[in-house]
Every structure is written in structure tokens, then in C-alpha cells.
Amino acid sequence: MHKQLSDKVKFVMPSSRELQFPAMAVVQAYVEDYEKKVYFTGMEKLGYKINFEYCLAMAPADLQMFLDVGIVLRQPPSAIFKDSDAEVDFTESRLAHFNWREDHHVAQVYGALIGVESTVMPEIRKITPGEQWVCVKDVPGFPHLPRIDGDTLVRAQDGQIGGIIGRAGWETYLACAQGLPVIEIKPPGRPANALSKWSHKQYRMVDGEGNVVSQVQRALLDLKVLLQSEVVDK
């Protein structure tokens, strides 16, 4: 007869949607590896069964956005706990007080808080790119390209978008996680690695300082050459 133990973990998510993406990647890693962690503790051999639950303290609209884009979760989150056994603070204030190097990614910082390693991007539904490049937010230049908002990107289907040009934000993070080609304009002063997506090979970062338009043009040519070579290889 197993003895029942409860393990209820509350993840207090950042209010910034951009930061929610690396935080969600770490939550995925934690939930995915939970059974392995329990196994190595030896608790089951001692006759204990651990009932794991977790909740995500975040705005309902933000959680719904992740559900709408097909967030992959081994176990769905529970409703917000009144009482939890552990609370993980991913908020902006906690991040600001963490002693981390500029070459670290935010996902590494969040992972260090709970002892897991994760990718920098959460696993969500992938989209097959089309032909039409678009811009999000107030991108300078490129008046010939359509402008879209984040909600349009959330609803995007296969073949509707060829690639994204945009200032760094949750929209560019989402597009990378969806597998779309992305040219991201980094805010001046932000460390290059902090919220980068280098694991996505169709991602290019340009600096928000200097001639942004010429940087984007070069990145766009580079990506088009890459995409053409991938078509040939197929």
C-alpha cells in the first residue's frame, strides 16, 4: 500500500509576455523531468506515491495565448493553489536581483532557480512558412511589407507568413518558437544573449543602434540565401 504525498508547486510567472517564453520553457523542462527526479529520490521504493500538481500564476489572457499556440505540456496546470508546497518566483523583480552574467540567457537564470536545464524556447505548435514577409511593431523602413499585430501571429496557419521582421518582444519570441524565419531588432543596451534565440537557425539579430534598415536588409538577404539552399537540399 503506497503512502500518498502531495507536491504542489506554484510558478509565479513574469508579467512581461516576452519573459514568459523562457519561463514557460523552464516550466516544460521541470514538468517533463519530474517523474525522473522522483525516481532518483528513491521515494517510490520506500512506499511513497507522490501526487504532483503545479499551477501558473499569470494573467488568464497570457495563459490562453500559450494554449492557443499549442503549448506542449506533459501534464496540464491546475487552477491557482491557495496553498502550495513550493513557490517558484520568475517575476521581473526576482530576475533583477539574481546575480547573473551578461552572457547568460534568461532561461538559464530561471533554470538555475529550480535546478533544471532547458532550451530557451518553449515547445509549441510549428508553422510551415509561406512566401510573404511581414513586420510587427514599429519597424523603420520596408513600407512595402504588410504590418501585423501579435494576435494575427497567434492565429497564423501554415503558409500564411514567410518571415517576421520586428523589434524584440513576445511576438518575435513566438515566431521563433513557431519555426518562422525571424529578424529581430535588439533594444539598445540589452545584452545580446539575454533573450536571444540562436538555437533557431532561421533567426537573425540586429542592433537597435545605428542604421537599422541596412542591418535588416543584410539579414534579410542572408536568410533568403539560407532558405533557398534548404529548398535545394530537399
C-alpha positions in Angstrom: 0.0 0.0 0.0 1.5 3.3 -1.1 1.6 6.2 1.2 0.3 9.3 -0.6 2.3 12.5 -0.6 1.4 15.8 -2.2 3.8 18.1 -4.1 2.1 21.3 -5.2 4.3 23.7 -7.0 3.2 27.3 -7.8 5.1 29.1 -10.6 4.7 32.8 -10.2 5.2 34.0 -13.8 6.6 37.3 -15.0 4.1 39.9 -16.2 6.0 40.5 -19.4 4.9 38.2 -22.2 8.4 38.3 -23.6 9.9 36.9 -20.3 7.0 34.4 -20.1 8.5 32.5 -23.1 11.8 31.4 -21.4 9.9 30.9 -18.1 7.5 28.6 -19.9 10.4 26.7 -21.4 11.7 26.0 -17.9 8.3 25.0 -16.7 8.1 22.5 -19.5 11.5 21.0 -18.6 10.6 20.8 -14.9 7.3 19.1 -15.6 8.8 16.8 -18.2 11.6 15.6 -15.9 9.5 15.4 -12.7 9.0 11.7 -12.8 12.7 11.1 -13.3 13.5 13.3 -10.3 11.1 11.4 -8.1 12.5 8.1 -9.2 16.1 9.1 -8.3 14.9 10.3 -4.8 14.0 6.7 -4.0 10.7 7.7 -2.5 8.8 5.1 -4.5 11.0 2.3 -3.3 10.2 3.4 0.3 6.5 3.0 -0.5 5.5 6.6 -1.2 3.4 7.8 -4.1 3.9 11.5 -4.9 0.9 13.3 -6.4 2.4 16.2 -8.4 0.4 19.3 -9.3 1.5 22.7 -10.4 -0.1 26.0 -11.3 0.8 29.0 -13.2 0.2 32.4 -11.6 -0.2 34.6 -14.6 -2.9 36.7 -16.3 -5.6 34.4 -17.8 -5.2 36.1 -21.2 -1.5 35.3 -21.2 -2.1 31.7 -20.3 -4.8 31.5 -23.0 -2.3 32.8 -25.6 0.0 29.9 -24.8 -2.8 27.4 -25.1 -3.9 29.0 -28.4 -0.4 28.5 -29.9 -0.3 24.9 -28.8 1.9 24.8 -25.8 3.1 21.3 -25.2 2.7 20.2 -21.5 3.1 16.7 -20.3 0.6 17.5 -17.5 -1.8 20.4 -17.7 -1.6 23.0 -15.0 -4.1 23.1 -12.1 -6.2 26.1 -11.0 -4.3 28.5 -8.8 -3.5 27.0 -5.4 -4.4 28.7 -2.2 -1.7 26.8 -0.5 1.4 25.3 -2.2 4.3 23.2 -1.1 6.8 25.2 -3.1 6.6 28.6 -4.9 9.0 29.4 -7.8 9.4 33.2 -8.4 10.0 34.0 -12.0 8.9 37.6 -11.7 10.8 40.6 -13.0 11.8 41.7 -9.5 13.4 38.3 -8.8 15.2 38.3 -12.1 16.6 41.8 -11.4 18.1 40.6 -8.0 19.6 37.5 -9.4 23.4 37.6 -9.8 23.9 36.6 -13.4 26.4 37.2 -16.1 25.6 39.1 -19.3 26.5 36.1 -21.4 23.7 34.1 -19.6 20.3 33.6 -21.2 17.2 34.4 -19.0 16.2 30.7 -19.5 19.5 29.7 -17.8 18.7 32.0 -14.9 15.2 30.7 -14.4 16.5 27.1 -14.7 19.1 27.8 -12.0 16.3 28.9 -9.7 14.8 25.4 -9.7 17.7 23.2 -10.8 16.8 22.3 -14.3 18.3 22.8 -17.7 16.1 23.7 -20.6 16.0 25.1 -24.1 15.5 28.8 -24.5 12.2 28.4 -26.3 9.1 26.5 -25.2 7.7 23.8 -27.4 4.6 24.9 -29.2 2.9 24.2 -32.5 5.1 24.7 -35.5 4.0 26.6 -38.6 5.2 26.0 -42.1 6.5 29.3 -43.6 4.9 30.7 -46.7 6.3 33.5 -49.0 5.1 36.8 -47.6 7.4 38.5 -45.1 5.7 40.9 -42.6 6.6 43.4 -40.0 5.5 43.6 -36.4 5.6 46.7 -34.1 7.1 50.0 -35.3 9.8 48.7 -37.7 11.5 51.5 -39.6 11.5 51.3 -43.4 10.1 48.5 -45.5 6.8 50.3 -46.3 6.0 47.6 -48.9 5.7 44.9 -46.3 2.4 44.2 -44.5 2.1 45.1 -40.8 0.6 42.6 -38.4 0.0 42.5 -34.7 0.7 39.8 -32.2 -2.9 38.4 -32.3 -2.6 37.8 -36.0 0.6 35.9 -35.4 -1.1 33.8 -32.7 -3.8 32.8 -35.2 -1.4 32.2 -38.1 -1.7 29.0 -40.1 0.7 27.1 -42.4 1.8 29.1 -45.4 0.4 32.5 -44.3 3.6 34.1 -43.2 7.1 33.8 -44.8 9.0 35.5 -42.1 8.9 38.2 -39.4 10.8 41.5 -39.0 10.2 43.1 -35.6 11.6 44.7 -32.6 12.4 42.3 -29.8 9.3 41.3 -27.9 6.9 38.4 -27.3 5.9 38.5 -31.0 9.4 37.7 -32.2 9.8 35.1 -29.4 6.6 33.5 -30.5 7.6 33.5 -34.2 10.9 31.8 -33.4 9.1 29.1 -31.3 6.7 28.6 -34.2 9.7 27.9 -36.5 9.3 31.0 -38.7 12.3 32.9 -40.1 12.8 36.0 -37.8 14.9 39.1 -38.0 14.8 40.7 -34.5 15.9 44.2 -33.7 17.6 44.2 -30.3 16.9 47.1 -27.9 19.9 49.3 -27.3 21.7 48.3 -24.1 20.2 44.8 -23.8 22.9 42.1 -23.5 22.9 40.2 -26.8 22.4 36.7 -25.2 19.8 37.7 -22.6 16.7 36.8 -24.8 18.4 35.5 -27.9 17.1 32.6 -30.0 20.3 31.3 -31.6 19.1 27.7 -31.5 16.7 28.6 -34.3 18.9 28.7 -37.3 16.5 30.9 -39.2 16.9 33.7 -36.6 19.0 36.8 -37.1 19.5 39.6 -34.6 20.4 43.2 -35.5 21.3 46.0 -33.1 18.7 48.7 -32.5 21.5 51.3 -32.6 23.0 52.5 -35.8 21.5 52.0 -39.3 18.7 49.5 -38.5 17.3 49.4 -42.0 20.7 48.5 -43.7 21.3 45.8 -41.0 17.8 44.3 -41.6 18.4 44.3 -45.3 21.6 42.4 -44.9 20.0 39.9 -42.6 17.1 39.5 -45.0 19.4 38.7 -47.9 21.3 36.2 -45.7 18.1 34.4 -44.6 16.8 34.3 -48.2 20.0 32.6 -49.3 19.7 30.1 -46.4 16.1 29.4 -47.2 16.9 28.9 -50.9 19.7 26.5 -50.1 17.4 24.5 -47.8 14.9 24.1 -50.7 17.7 22.9 -53.0 18.9 20.4 -50.4 15.4 18.9 -50.2 
